[in-house]
Amino acid sequence: MHLEIKNLYKSFGDTQVLHGISFEVESGKALGFLGRNGAGKTTTLRILMNLFKQNQGEILLDGKPFKVQEHQIGYLPEERGLYPKKKVIEQLVYFGELRGLGRKKAKENADIWLERLGVTQYRNKKLESLSKGNQQKVQLAETFICDPEIVVLDEPFSGLDPVNAQILKDIIREQIEKKKLVIFSSHQMGYIEEFCKDIALIHHGKVVLQGNLKDIKGNYGMNRLTLKDGKRSMEELKQLLQGEMSSMLQSVETAKEQLIIELQPGRDKREFLQRALDLDLDIEGFGLYEPTLEDIFVEKAGDIA
């Protein structure tokens, strides 16, 4: 499947929230959908789920208008939607039936997912009696109960401890391996880097960066190097380079016991290394800088809104 979100605009009253959002997702891949609070992520996902109607733009699946009712979709919203005073199994069966499962199948699937997520013992408990993490696992059971072909996860790791986070990681990998179409939104960049080959970053209702994450990292690191010296402190090394090689340097920053050096446009990395060796440096580490997704996120969306 190939999902296209094309030129979405959305306003609430006089407030324009989305300004022409466009991105694509393919089966068997997870798209990391990123943005700060208020950037428009949830609004975009709710339009995809037909919970909001866009003012302009379209959503296509395999080149045809996307109709939510014709597909099994597992949607985990950031704001949870289960009933706190209802028993876990009752509401899982209810939501399964709403999504087209027969009662028997809904109950079977609910029990499978409760066991998979380690909350079978809460089957007949009211949701409000569970911890936040276990409530999150019940919400995940509801998300996957219909064996969805499209999976939309908005902050799925919220409230999960490391053991339960690992269970969810395994489930997400399974969905990708089964060629499901997965959209994954989180502020926890490590999870995005772990699962997603492609990202779309929105800021103030616009897509400001999208594409293959590996390629994006490569482009951001093109003119940047890392350097570590065994004889000098980071500050001493920084002052030495800024004094002796200032004509080559765009910037020098300290990070994780090494310097991150950005060269002036057109300056050669090999020339920099040769001149660094001429300074009698005790080089313990030298290489191309690969930024983290968090570095990229802050650079593209870090201005004060």
RACORJO-V82917 format. One record per pair of residues at least 6 apart in sequence whose C-alpha atoms are under 7 Angstrom apart, sorted by the first residue. I is the first residue (numbers start at 1). J is the second residue. D is the distance in Angstrom with one decimal. If there is no record, write none. Layout:
I J D
I J D
This chain:
1 26 5.9
1 27 5.2
1 61 6.8
1 62 5.9
2 25 5.9
2 26 4.7
2 27 6.5
2 61 5.6
2 62 5.0
3 24 5.6
3 25 5.1
3 26 6.3
3 60 5.8
3 61 4.6
3 62 6.4
4 23 6.1
4 24 4.5
4 25 6.6
4 59 5.6
4 60 5.0
4 61 6.4
5 22 5.0
5 23 5.3
5 24 6.1
5 58 6.3
5 59 4.7
5 60 6.7
6 21 6.5
6 22 4.5
6 23 6.7
6 57 5.6
6 58 5.3
6 59 6.1
7 20 4.1
7 21 4.9
7 22 5.1
7 57 4.7
7 58 6.9
8 18 6.6
8 19 6.8
8 20 4.6
8 21 4.8
8 22 6.7
8 54 6.5
8 56 5.6
8 57 4.3
8 58 6.6
9 18 4.8
9 19 5.1
9 20 5.1
9 21 6.8
9 54 5.9
9 55 5.5
9 56 5.0
9 57 6.4
10 16 6.1
10 17 5.6
10 18 4.9
10 54 5.1
10 55 5.1
11 17 5.2
11 18 6.8
17 40 6.2
17 205 5.5
18 40 6.3
18 205 4.2
18 206 6.5
19 205 5.3
19 206 5.5
20 206 6.5
21 206 5.7
21 207 5.9
23 200 6.9
25 31 6.3
25 181 7.0
26 181 6.0
27 179 5.0
27 180 5.2
27 181 4.2
28 176 4.8
28 177 6.1
28 178 6.8
28 179 3.7
28 180 5.4
28 181 6.0
29 176 5.9
29 181 6.5
29 182 6.5
29 196 6.9
29 197 6.8
30 176 6.8
30 181 6.8
30 182 4.7
30 183 5.7
30 184 6.6
30 195 6.4
30 196 4.8
30 197 6.6
30 198 6.9
31 182 6.4
31 183 5.0
31 184 5.9
31 196 5.4
31 197 6.8
31 198 5.1
31 199 5.3
32 183 6.3
32 184 5.0
32 185 5.8
32 192 5.7
32 196 5.6
32 198 6.2
32 199 4.4
32 200 6.3
33 183 6.7
33 184 5.9
33 185 4.8
33 199 5.9
33 200 5.1
33 201 6.1
34 185 5.9
34 186 6.6
34 200 6.1
34 201 4.6
34 202 6.2
35 41 6.5
35 201 5.6
35 202 5.1
35 203 5.9
36 203 6.9
39 202 6.2
39 203 5.1
39 204 4.9
39 205 5.4
40 205 5.2
46 52 5.6
47 53 5.8
47 54 6.4
49 68 6.4
50 68 6.8
59 65 6.0
59 66 5.6
60 66 4.9
72 146 6.7
72 148 4.7
72 149 5.7
72 150 6.7
73 148 4.8
73 149 6.1
73 150 4.8
73 151 5.8
74 143 4.6
74 144 5.7
74 148 5.3
74 150 6.2
74 151 4.7
74 152 6.1
75 143 5.6
75 151 6.1
75 152 4.8
75 153 6.1
76 140 6.9
76 143 5.9
76 152 6.2
76 153 4.9
76 154 5.8
76 156 7.0
77 153 6.7
77 154 5.3
78 154 5.1
78 155 5.7
83 127 6.9
84 126 6.5
84 127 4.7
84 128 4.5
85 126 5.4
85 127 6.1
85 128 6.1
86 126 5.1
86 127 6.2
87 124 5.4
87 125 5.1
87 126 4.1
87 127 6.0
88 123 5.4
88 124 5.9
88 125 6.0
88 126 6.0
88 127 5.7
89 110 7.0
89 123 5.3
89 124 6.1
92 110 6.1
92 142 5.8
93 103 6.7
93 106 5.1
93 107 5.5
93 110 6.7
96 106 5.1
96 145 6.3
96 146 6.4
97 103 6.2
97 106 6.4
99 146 7.0
109 145 5.6
110 141 6.7
110 145 6.1
113 141 5.3
114 120 5.0
114 141 6.4
117 137 6.3
119 134 7.0
127 135 6.5
132 159 6.0
133 159 4.7
133 160 5.0
136 159 6.8
149 180 5.2
149 181 6.4
150 180 5.9
150 181 4.8
150 182 6.0
151 181 6.1
151 182 4.8
151 183 6.3
152 182 6.0
152 183 4.8
152 184 6.2
153 183 6.2
153 184 5.0
153 185 6.1
154 184 6.3
154 185 4.8
154 186 6.3
155 185 5.8
155 186 4.7
157 165 6.3
176 182 7.0
189 293 6.3
189 294 6.0
197 212 5.8
197 213 5.6
198 211 5.4
198 212 4.4
198 213 5.2
199 210 5.4
199 211 5.7
199 212 6.6
199 213 6.2
200 207 6.7
200 209 5.9
200 210 4.2
200 211 6.8
201 207 5.6
201 208 5.9
201 209 5.2
201 210 6.1
202 208 5.6
203 301 6.0
217 290 6.1
217 291 6.1
218 290 6.8
220 291 6.9
221 288 6.9
221 289 5.3
221 290 5.3
221 291 6.5
223 262 5.8
223 263 5.8
224 260 6.8
224 261 5.4
224 262 4.3
224 263 6.3
224 288 6.3
224 289 5.4
225 260 5.7
225 261 5.1
225 262 6.4
225 287 5.6
225 288 4.6
225 289 4.8
226 258 6.5
226 259 5.5
226 260 4.7
226 261 6.1
226 286 5.4
226 287 5.3
226 288 6.1
226 289 5.6
227 258 5.7
227 259 5.2
227 260 6.7
227 285 5.5
227 286 4.6
227 287 7.0
228 258 4.9
228 259 6.4
228 283 5.9
228 284 5.4
228 285 4.9
228 286 6.6
229 281 6.3
229 282 5.1
229 283 4.6
229 284 5.4
230 282 5.1
230 283 6.2
230 284 5.8
231 282 6.0
234 254 6.8
234 257 6.9
234 258 6.7
234 259 6.8
238 252 6.8
248 263 5.8
248 264 5.5
248 267 6.5
249 262 6.1
249 263 4.6
249 264 5.3
250 262 5.2
250 263 5.1
250 264 4.8
251 261 6.0
251 262 5.2
252 259 6.6
252 260 5.8
252 261 4.6
252 262 6.4
253 259 5.6
253 260 5.1
253 261 6.5
254 260 6.2
